[in-house]
Amino acid sequence: MGSLGTAEVIIILVVLLALFGGKKIPGIARSLGRSLNEFKAGLRDEPSSTENAAPEIEE
């Protein structure tokens, strides 16, 4: 698959502006960035979190 071109990015930005308005977009971008950072941190901590996982039930 190809990457997004300039025209596609502009169309996405216009749609976001129409849906959410200019004042809400910075807050949405900020929360999206925080969520992405937490997700990446969760991926780094994955080996320790699998130790607490429920054991598999064998039949």
N, CA, C and O of each residue as an XYZ file, in Angstrom:
236
protein
N       0.840     -1.177      0.000
C       0.000      0.000      0.000
C       0.885      1.241      0.000
O       1.954      1.251      0.610
N       0.444      2.260     -0.671
C       1.200      3.497     -0.739
C       0.935      4.381      0.460
O      -0.006      4.170      1.225
N       1.782      5.362      0.598
C       1.601      6.303      1.702
C       0.628      7.400      1.284
O       0.283      7.527      0.109
N       0.195      8.184      2.256
C      -0.743      9.257      1.980
C      -0.037     10.397      1.258
O       1.079     10.776      1.614
N      -0.687     10.927      0.259
C      -0.150     12.069     -0.464
C      -0.659     13.368      0.132
O      -1.432     13.367      1.090
N      -0.223     14.462     -0.438
C      -0.609     15.782      0.058
C      -2.113     15.998     -0.067
O      -2.741     16.515      0.856
N      -2.689     15.614     -1.182
C      -4.126     15.811     -1.391
C      -4.946     15.028     -0.367
O      -5.942     15.536      0.148
N      -4.540     13.815     -0.075
C      -5.280     13.002      0.894
C      -5.205     13.598      2.296
O      -6.197     13.609      3.025
N      -4.036     14.090      2.669
C      -3.872     14.699      3.993
C      -4.738     15.947      4.110
O      -5.363     16.171      5.146
N      -4.780     16.756      3.066
C      -5.602     17.972      3.087
C      -7.076     17.611      3.205
O      -7.811     18.255      3.954
N      -7.518     16.590      2.475
C      -8.918     16.170      2.561
C      -9.250     15.685      3.961
O     -10.316     16.009      4.485
N      -8.367     14.920      4.575
C      -8.588     14.427      5.940
C      -8.678     15.589      6.916
O      -9.548     15.597      7.787
N      -7.796     16.567      6.785
C      -7.822     17.736      7.674
C      -9.104     18.538      7.512
O      -9.663     19.005      8.505
N      -9.578     18.708      6.292
C     -10.826     19.444      6.055
C     -12.008     18.706      6.673
O     -12.886     19.330      7.268
N     -12.035     17.389      6.536
C     -13.127     16.603      7.128
C     -13.086     16.702      8.648
O     -14.129     16.863      9.282
N     -11.899     16.608      9.239
C     -11.782     16.742     10.693
C     -12.238     18.117     11.160
O     -12.923     18.237     12.175
N     -11.862     19.140     10.426
C     -12.272     20.497     10.775
C     -13.782     20.644     10.693
O     -14.392     21.293     11.542
N     -14.388     20.044      9.675
C     -15.843     20.127      9.526
C     -16.560     19.350     10.628
O     -17.607     19.786     11.107
N     -16.014     18.209     11.035
C     -16.675     17.389     12.043
C     -16.537     17.937     13.459
O     -17.505     17.960     14.218
N     -15.341     18.376     13.808
C     -15.073     18.723     15.198
C     -14.929     20.216     15.452
O     -15.022     20.639     16.605
N     -14.711     21.015     14.451
C     -14.509     22.444     14.655
C     -13.078     22.741     15.049
O     -12.366     21.857     15.524
N     -12.656     23.968     14.857
C     -11.276     24.370     15.083
C     -10.836     24.329     16.529
O      -9.659     24.101     16.807
N     -11.753     24.546     17.459
C     -11.366     24.628     18.866
C     -11.130     23.259     19.496
O     -10.359     23.154     20.450
N     -11.764     22.219     18.994
C     -11.649     20.898     19.609
C     -10.486     20.077     19.056
O     -10.034     19.139     19.712
N     -10.002     20.406     17.881
C      -8.967     19.596     17.237
C      -7.671     19.537     18.056
O      -7.111     18.447     18.174
N      -7.160     20.628     18.625
C      -5.936     20.502     19.439
C      -6.102     19.567     20.637
O      -5.181     18.823     20.975
N      -7.256     19.601     21.269
C      -7.513     18.706     22.400
C      -7.582     17.251     21.960
O      -7.085     16.360     22.649
N      -8.194     17.022     20.822
C      -8.278     15.659     20.293
C      -6.890     15.147     19.941
O      -6.551     14.003     20.243
N      -6.080     15.998     19.298
C      -4.714     15.596     18.932
C      -3.880     15.317     20.180
O      -3.086     14.378     20.201
N      -4.059     16.125     21.210
C      -3.324     15.933     22.460
C      -3.693     14.602     23.113
O      -2.815     13.857     23.546
N      -4.984     14.305     23.182
C      -5.412     13.053     23.798
C      -5.011     11.851     22.955
O      -4.718     10.786     23.499
N      -4.994     12.006     21.637
C      -4.536     10.933     20.765
C      -3.053     10.660     20.984
O      -2.633      9.503     21.010
N      -2.261     11.713     21.142
C      -0.834     11.552     21.415
C      -0.581     10.866     22.752
O       0.291     10.004     22.860
N      -1.342     11.252     23.766
C      -1.193     10.614     25.084
C      -1.565      9.140     25.020
O      -0.892      8.294     25.608
N      -2.639      8.842     24.304
C      -3.067      7.449     24.167
C      -2.020      6.618     23.441
O      -1.761      5.472     23.810
N      -1.422      7.197     22.409
C      -0.387      6.492     21.666
C       0.831      6.233     22.543
O       1.420      5.153     22.484
N       1.214      7.213     23.355
C       2.345      7.025     24.271
C       2.049      5.945     25.302
O       2.925      5.137     25.612
N       0.838      5.913     25.838
C       0.471      4.874     26.801
C       0.455      3.498     26.148
O       0.848      2.509     26.767
N       0.003      3.433     24.906
C      -0.007      2.170     24.182
C       1.406      1.657     23.967
O       1.676      0.471     24.157
N       2.313      2.550     23.569
C       3.703      2.149     23.368
C       4.342      1.708     24.680
O       5.107      0.744     24.709
N       4.028      2.411     25.760
C       4.559      2.021     27.067
C       4.018      0.656     27.466
O       4.736     -0.142     28.069
N       2.773      0.381     27.141
C       2.196     -0.923     27.435
C       2.863     -2.028     26.640
O       3.029     -3.139     27.143
N       3.247     -1.741     25.412
C       3.945     -2.735     24.606
C       5.327     -3.040     25.174
O       5.780     -4.185     25.139
N       5.990     -2.019     25.693
C       7.311     -2.239     26.289
C       7.208     -3.061     27.561
O       8.119     -3.827     27.874
N       6.110     -2.918     28.304
C       5.922     -3.634     29.566
C       5.255     -4.984     29.365
O       4.901     -5.636     30.347
N       5.073     -5.420     28.139
C       4.323     -6.646     27.841
C       4.847     -7.892     28.544
O       4.034     -8.633     29.096
N       6.151     -8.177     28.563
C       6.601     -9.421     29.192
C       6.211     -9.526     30.671
O       5.866    -10.612     31.139
N       6.261     -8.433     31.398
C       5.906     -8.495     32.810
C       4.399     -8.620     32.999
O       3.951     -9.199     33.989
N       3.610     -8.089     32.069
C       2.167     -8.167     32.228
C       1.630     -9.553     31.875
O       0.537     -9.913     32.313
N       2.376    -10.341     31.090
C       1.901    -11.682     30.758
C       2.071    -12.639     31.929
O       1.431    -13.690     31.962
N       2.914    -12.297     32.881
C       3.077    -13.138     34.061
C       1.809    -13.147     34.900
O       1.517    -14.134     35.576
N       1.048    -12.047     34.860
C      -0.161    -11.940     35.658
C      -1.391    -12.426     34.900
O      -2.505    -12.337     35.417
N      -1.213    -12.927     33.710
C      -2.343    -13.375     32.905
C      -2.951    -14.639     33.510
O      -2.282    -15.404     34.205
N      -4.227    -14.832     33.229
C      -4.927    -16.010     33.736
C      -4.344    -17.269     33.086
O      -4.025    -17.256     31.897
N      -4.205    -18.334     33.837
C      -3.673    -19.570     33.257
C      -4.669    -20.184     32.292
O      -5.882    -20.023     32.428
N      -4.121    -20.896     31.311
C      -4.979    -21.554     30.338
C      -5.579    -22.807     30.960
O      -4.925    -23.514     31.727
N      -6.831    -23.066     30.617
C      -7.537    -24.241     31.142
C      -7.435    -25.350     30.106
O      -7.847    -25.184     28.958
N      -6.888    -26.467     30.519
C      -6.760    -27.602     29.616
C      -7.909    -28.558     29.842
O      -8.278    -28.843     30.981
N      -8.471    -29.051     28.762
C      -9.594    -29.984     28.880
C      -9.160    -31.384     28.555
O      -9.972    -32.309     28.601
